[in-house]
């Protein structure tokens, strides 16, 4: 009888433990869903507020900097929802968890690598953002992997505006890859290393954009998550630089 009672006791303990773990996981999941929805709502309000500024006065950097002095430029990628001001901090972590208004938000914002200079372009200028499920930030960058996106030549031109100039960039490589940092170098010690870098990122492209790249080119790199273990990456070269 004692053995039987002990077995029942352990069965009850195990059942209770499993139930408790399930409730904890369920509560955690619900909490994250609520948090995601809250962050998403705040992000959409921020986008709407920026839209009102632009609608009234165009891309007015004085007004944008009035909201956030870290504003460095504006990026537009045809065939996606990417049409935002981008910012820059002293590191690549801050804007992973802060919105354009600098309030804490896990949706983050679009930001340029802290090592780059928008006025004096490096060999590789890098812009990041989260890939939000609702398509905000870089959530629609997955579009560049679709043949429909690739088939429209207008989509291959990326526009970036800053206080001092307007630039246009022509896409030459798009791909999905296991998470790595080998495409995130901003400058190179010599031409051979830069040429090797160009060869690396050109060869990864899932499409042939028929765009030649060379040692004198300036590269723009857009990077975001595809899933927990992969990235979506887009590379373009500078073709127009109007002061």
N, C-alpha and C positions, 0 to 999 in steps of 0.2 A: 504493500500500500504506500509505503514511504517513497519507493522508487517511482511509482506511478504519479504520486503527487508532485515529486520533483520534476518529472517530465512535463506535466501540465504547467507547472510554474515557469519552466524554461520556454515552453511554447508561448505562454502569455507574454513573457518578457520580450521574446523575439518579435512577436506580432506587434506589441506596443512600440518597440524600437523602429520596426519597419514603417508603422503608421506615423510615428513622430518624424522620421526622416522624410517621408512623403509630404507631410504637411509643411515641413520647413522648405522643401524644394518648391512646393506649390506656392507658398507665400513669397518666396524669393522671386519666382517667375512673375507672379502678379505684380509685385513691387517694381520689377524691371519694366514690365509692360506699361504700368502707370507712369513711371519716370520717363520712358521713351516717348510716350504720348505728350507729356508735359513739355519735354525738351523740343519735340517737333512743333508743338503749338507756338512756343516762344520763338523758334526759328522762323516760322512762317510769318509771325507778326513783325519780326525784324526785317525780313525780306520785303514785306508790304510797306514798311516805313521807309526803307531805302528806295523802293519803287516810287513813292510819293515825291521824294527829294529829286530823283532823276526826271520824273515827269514834269516837274515845275521848272527845273533849271538845267536839264541835261546832266552829264556827268560832272558835277561841280565838286572838285576835290576840297575846296574850302569848307563846304557844308558837310561833306563826308568826314573830313578830319575833325570837324566840330563834334561829331559823334564818337569818332575814334581816331586819335592822332597817329595811330600805327598804320593808317591806310597808305598803301603804296601804289595801287593801280586798280584797273578794272579789266576783267577778262571775259571774253565771249567766245564760245565754242559752238559753231553751228551744228544743228542736228542733235543737240543736247539741251538740258536746262541750265547749263553753266553760263551765267550772265550776272556776275557778282563783282563787287569790290573785293580786292584781296589785301591782306594785311601782312605785317612782318613783326616778329618779336625778337628777343635776344637769344631765343632757343627754338627748337622745333617741337616743344611739348605744350606750351601755354595754350595755343589755339586749337589743340586737340580737345580741350575741355572748356573753352570760353567762346562766346558768341561775338558778333561784331561790336556789340555794346559793352564788351568786356565782362559781362555777367557769366557766372558759371553755367555751363550748358554742355552736356556730353555730345551734343550734335557738332560742337566746335564751329570753326569757320574756315574759309579758304585762305591759306597763308603761303607766303613765299619763304623758301629756305633762309634761315638767319644769316647764312654766309654770302648770299647774293646781294647785288646792288642794282636796283632797277634803272638807275641813271647811267651806270657804267657796267654794261652787261658782261658777265663772266662767259666762259665757253659753254657752260651749261647752267641755265636758270631753271630752278625747280619749284613747282607749285603743288601743294598738297591739299587734300580735304578728305573728310569721311565720305564713304559711299552710303548715303542714307537710303533706307528702303523706300521712302516716299518720293525719292528722286531729287531731293534738295542736295545742296553742296555738290559733291561729285557723284551723287547717286545715279545719274544718267550717263556717266562716262562709259558704262558697259556698252552703250550704243555703238561706240567706235569699233567694236568687234563684229558688228552685224554687216553683212554684205550690202544691205540697203543703204546704210550710212556711207560705206565706202564708195558705192556706185555714184554718189552725188558729189561732183568735184567741188562745189561750193562749200561742202563740209570740211574740206581739207585746209581751209584758211582759218587760222585762229587770230583774233584781234586782241591786242592789249593796249590800254590807254594808261598813261601816267601824267603827272603834272607837266612834264617837260616834253613829252613826245607821244606819238601814236605809232605803234609797230604792228606789222603783220607777219605771221609765221606760217609756213607751209608744212603740213604733216608729211613725214617720210617713214614713220614706223609706228605700228600699234600692235600690242600683244598682251597676253595674259601669261603670268609666270609665277612660279613658286616664290614666296617672299625672299628677296635678296636685296643687298644694298649696292651691288656693283654698277648700277646705273645712276647712283646718287652723288657722284663726284662732280664738283662745280668747276674745277680748274685743273689743268694738266701741266706738268713740268716741261714737256717738249712736244713737238708736232707728232712724233711717232706714237706717243702714248695717246694723244687725242685721236689720231687716225685709228688706232686699235679700238678705242672706245666707240668711235663711229661705226666701225665694222661690226662690233659686238651688238649694238642696238639695232643696226640695219638688218642684220641676219635674223633677228628675232621676230621681225614683223610678219604678221599672218597675211598681209597683202603687199603687193608691189605698187607703191605710190609713184614710181618712176621719177623720183626726186633725188638728184645727185647731192651728196654732201662731201665737203672737203675741209682741209685744215684751217681755212679762214672763216668758216661758218660759226654762227652763234646758234646754240641749241636751246630749245624750250622743252622741258620735261614736265608732264602732268602725271601724278601718281596717286592711286587710291587703292583701297582693298576691293578684291573681287569676292573673297570669302575670308575665313579665318586664317587660311594658309597661303592664299594667292593674291597677287596684285594685278590691276589693270594699268598699263602704262602707255602713254602717248608721247611721241617725240615730234617736234617740228623745227624747222630752221628759219632764221630771220630772213625775210625777203623784202621788207620795206621798213624804213626807219625815218619817220618824218618828225622834225623838231617843231 
